[in-house]
Structure formats: C-alpha cells, structure tokens
Amino acid sequence: MIEVEGLTKTFREFSAVAGVSFTVRQGETFALLGPNGSGKSTILKSIAGLIKPSSGGISIGGIDALKRPQEARKLLSYLPQRVGFHDCLTAQEVLKFYCRLRKLPPSRIEDVVHGSEFNFNGFSEKRVSELSGGMKQKLGLAVACLADAPILLLDEPTVSLDPAGAIAFRKFLNSLKEKGKTIVFTSHVLADVEMLADRVAVLVDGKLTALVTIEELRLRIADKRQSLEEIYLDYAKTS
C-alpha cells in the first residue's frame, strides 16, 4: 500500500532522515517509534506530501507520490501532531468547511460524529477557542475521518488526550483497522504501539534501526527487561 525507498531529508547541514526504507501492507497498522528528533514526523509529512524529500521515493497505492502528488493524496487523510483551526469557528463549522473542501456530502459529518464508536459528541457547537487540547485533538481526528480514505496518517495522535480519551481512541482505531483501513502513526508512547501496531519501525537519529513485528518487540522488552530508551540505544548499536 505504501512503499518508502531510501527516503532522505536534510535541512541545510542537518540530516532529519537518512536513507529510510520500509513497506506498509494494505490493512496494516504500522508504527513509527522513536524518541523526539528521530525523524518520525518528517517521514509522515513526506508521505502526506507536505515535505519534499531531498532524495528517495514514495509510492502510495502504486502511485508515485512525488510525481503524481494530487492522485496520491486522494488515498489518504492526515492528522498532524498539533492541530490548528480558526478560533472563531465552531467545531461544526470546521467540519462543514472540510466537507466542502473535500467535496463530501453534509451527511458525512453525522456519520463521523454520531455514527462512530469514538465519542466525538459534546463540542460541535463550541468555538475552537473554547476547546481543550484534547477536544481539539478529537476535532482533528474527526476531520481526518471525514473523507473515509483507505489510508490514515496520524502524527502522535494521543498526545493531547487524557488517559480515558487515549483508551477510547485506541478502541476507535482498532475498529477502523477491522474495517480494512491502512494506518500509519508515530509515537514515543510504548502503550500505544503495543495496543495498536502490527509492525514497528524503530527510528533513532533519522535512521531506521529496526523493523519488527509487535510480538518481536514485546519479547525483547520481556526478555531483556529494558526501558524504551535502552531499547533505542540497543537497536542503534546493532543496526
């Protein structure tokens, strides 16, 4: 579904991503796991077409995303790490705007907000300026789900959610997975990765240090009794 080949991104003298390659299968939930500054968000933004790689290739559903970006974007929805909407708009107005932008029927808002297993209720008539960080994150997720795209790209999706919201979000994401969605998300929270991912790309300093199944990662944690930081260092040494 998604193929990343030799992805490299430099910002002047700084190398954010260095020659990363991986494939995400259709219907798979794939995690980009790593500490802050490991290149996770840069990779996700490159797949979403928001950043142009310095070199390498990206294919989405068999479409060259660098040569045919508009076609590739039709296959995905993207949730940034920090969502930003106009403070004067209500949540309902934000959803209506994105419906019009993506040429979707107004009924799609009802399907997402009220027909979803995730509780989006309780904020539709509030202005964005009145929403908490967690509610803004929920609104961003609702916007990302409007298009019902086959691929979801989520950057640190639980970052602003409280514990109850994070649990509900994980259940919601698993329900999307059961419907055949392909999901790629970034995280530095091991609980999210363990509960959601099929496979995990471990990133350190912009380099892919390991590509493992979630079972392999769990076994490594159990056998070596390492902290997440120790696992990052261990993978970096052996890559």
Beta strands, then each sheet from edge to edge (+ up, - down):
strand 1: 2-11
strand 2: 14-24
strand 3: 29-33
strand 4: 55-60
strand 5: 63-64
strand 6: 76-79
strand 7: 151-155
strand 8: 182-187
strand 9: 199-204
strand 10: 207-213
sheet 1: 2+ 1- 4+ 5-
sheet 2: 6+ 7+ 8+ 3+ 9+ 10-
end
